[in-house]
Amino acid sequence: MNALANASDDKAKVEVARAMLEVIDNFDRAFGNISPENEAQSEIEAKYKNAYDMIMKAFNELGIKEVETVGTEFNYEVHNAVMSQPSEEYEEGIVIQEFQKGYLLGEECIRPAAVIVAA
């Protein structure tokens, strides 16, 4: 393929990923806030997790990866610092918590990760 076709393919991948981010964010919020209380709820959760895993597998096959966050040095190109706070565990400038996942296609940032940075 020529460079123009590759750029067009990458642009389409980024557009699809951005369209799916709200769905992925909703899955992430739900998994973080809801705990099944019985077998029926556990089965439902498993079905939702399967759907989520299928989306993430498709992202992986397209070359879309999550931005590394906690424990990495803050990088303004892939991280959006929503706040900073002192940390006994991490040095200044290191990401200490992730609020929202970020995604990359190769070196292109589809969406920066929303993070807290050690001050």
N, C-alpha and C positions, 0 to 999 in steps of 0.2 A: 504494500500500500504506500501511497505517497504521503507526504507530510500534511497536505491539505485534508485528505481523507481521515488521517489519524486525529487531526485537530477537531474535525467535525464529529467523529466518534466520541472523543473525550468530552466535547461540549454536550452531546446528547446524554452521556453517562452522568455528568454533573447535574443536568436538568432533572433527570429521573431521580437521582439521589436526593436533591433538594425537595422534590415533590413528596418523597417518602419520609423525610425527616420528622414531620409532625406525627406520622403513624408510629415511627420508632420511638419518639419521645413519649408518646402515650403509653406504649408498652413498658418502657423503662420506669415511668412514674407508677404505673399499676403494679409492676413486680416489686417495686420498692415500698409500696404502701398497703398491699393486700396480702393477707396470709390465709390460706385455705383452712377451714375449721372442721371439715369432714371429708370423707372419701369422694363424694360427688363433686365438691368444690375443688379437690385436688385433681380430679380427672379433667375438669374444665380448665384449670390452670395449665395442666400439661398440654392441652390442645392449643392454648394461646402461646405457650412457650415454643411449641412446634412451629406455629406460624411465624413467630419472631425469628426462630433459628433459620427458617427457610429464607426470610428476607435478608438476614445477615450472611447466609451462604451465597445468595445472589450478589450482594455487595462485594463479597470476597472474590467471586468469579469475575466481576467487573473491574477488579483492582482497587476497590474502595476500602480504605482501612480507617480504623479509629485513631484519633490523635492520642498519643501517649500523654498522660497527665501526672498523676500523683507520683512524687519522687523525682520528677524531671525538672530541669531548669526552665524557668518561664521563658517562652519564645513568643514575642508579639505577633509573629506570622501565623501561629497556629493556636495560640491561647488568647482568651479575652479575660483579663483580670477583673472580676466583678467586685472584689475587695481584697484587702491584705490584712493579715493579723499576725501577731507574734506566735512563734512556735518553738517548743522545746525540742521537738523531734527533728525539724528540718532547718537548714540554714536559710538566711535571707535570699529571696529570689527563687526559691524552690516551690513548686506547686504542691500544696498540702491537701487540697480537696477539689473534687470535680462536681459542678452543679449540673452541667449538661455536656454530653459527649460532642466531640468535634470529629470531623471526617476529612480525609484526604484522598485525592486521586493522584497517585504519583506524588509530585511535589506541589500540586495545586490544592489549596485549602478550599474545600467545599463549604465548610462552616467551622469557625474556630470553637474550641472547647471553652465553656464558661467555667472559670476556676477561681479558687482562693490561693493567694501567694503568700508565703512566709515573709514577714516584715522584720 
